[in-house]
């Protein structure tokens, strides 16, 4: 789920350099390291295009990280979400970091996507049967049910993503939602615009319309809610946009608080964040994470983008979805380390005004002029224009950046 995936996104962006040996040991001990290298099909890695950087072991090449949220309900997670047997993952995000570190692109995969799931090898050496036209999140469940552990679940999901997208996955992060509540609280909550009253009893969510600052418990409910008033049509795909808005809000808050340079805040955040991370052994070193994150220190909110892979209702089942032809273009772009929207209907490269502030949009063409009859400033020309909802990006249905407006409050 995104409540967990948000934590992973933030961890990738904000593992800063504190340098304290005690902190290094503490944070490393928080992380659950998973060695699933023998279970994952290895795809060719790109050759580095830049000089070696001791601070960033991945310098000069793009990095793809698969973020998975697990709702395993044991211990603290059960207290938060109630008891559920087994282990599921309802949110999966491919995070692409460009080789030149100018872009971070996060692509949500709907759990109800129909995909082909390959035969997966478990940690005990057993294998599962390959499946065609199966629900995407079945991959995680297959690994968990047959292998009985997170490593098998994560590896089966990674192999499924690689087979269906052609995108090489370098690392994976699995997170639970108990740690997400702590992470949000550690940064003082997340400011977010709530356009309409929200009431979702099953998720424990009750919010009034307007600008709100969500604490960890509220943020978790905001991401989980599917049924109720003001939460959409009840589908998993409909809530993806809300989850992406939450991710973007978390990113903005962290960037706005200069988390990379404020050591006190950074330590508090990292201590909470790393408690809920399960990471592949090739990416589990705090120093490696810190090096990658530090390489992104100049990345602005406008260059951190979110989208849902394009989909349509499956002909065989209206409750399932299939990826459209544009999805193929997007995955090919990611695999080639090109901007994800290049060559798609949402490509703004040919129209600089699309998705950004249009110099002529939202203003009166007569602004700054005078009334020809009186010689005094025209009141209509000097009155600030309130953003219209039509000018915003629609999260979940359109790609947007952490710097875009996705909702308008009052």
Number of C-alpha atoms within 10 A of each C-alpha: 26 31 29 31 27 29 31 31 23 21 21 21 25 26 25 26 19 16 10 9 9 9 15 15 11 14 19 18 13 17 19 18 19 22 15 22 14 11 19 20 17 13 12 7 12 15 9 13 12 12 8 12 12 10 17 17 14 18 21 19 18 23 23 22 22 25 30 30 25 26 24 21 21 16 10 13 17 14 11 16 19 10 13 12 9 13 20 24 26 20 23 27 26 21 25 27 23 21 19 15 21 14 23 24 22 28 24 23 23 26 20 21 24 20 22 18 26 19 16 27 23 26 21 11 9 10 15 16 10 12 14 10 13 16 19 25 23 24 32 26 22 25 27 23 17 18 22 17 16 23 25 29 31 32 29 30 29 27 23 25 24 16 16 14 17 15 21 23 23 18 19 26 27 27 30 27 28 24 22 26 24 23 29 26 19 20 20 16 22 23 17 20 19 19 16 16 13 19 18 19 13 12 18 16 20 16 17 12 14 15 14 15 15 20 19 24 19 20 23 27 22 24 25 25 26 21 18 17 16 18 22 16 13 13 14 19 23 17 22 24 23 22 26 28 25 25 24 27 20 24 23 20 19 20 18 10 14 15 20 20 14 12 14 10 17 23 18 15 24 21 19 23 27 25 21 24 24 23 26 22 15 15 17 21 17 20 19 18 22 23 22 24 23 20 20 20 16 10 17 17 18 15 17 22 22 25 24 21 24 22 19 12 15 15 10 10 10 9 12 21 23 22 18 13 11 17 19 16 17 22 20 17 17 27 19 14 21 15 17 26 20 17 15 14 8 14 16 15 12 9 9 11 13 12 19 19 12 12 8 9 13 14 16 14 10 12 15 12 15 16 13 9 7 8 9 10 14 17 13 15 17 15 11 12 12 10 16 10 14 10 17 16 18 19 24 23 16 16 25 26 25 22 17 19 19 23 19 18 14 11
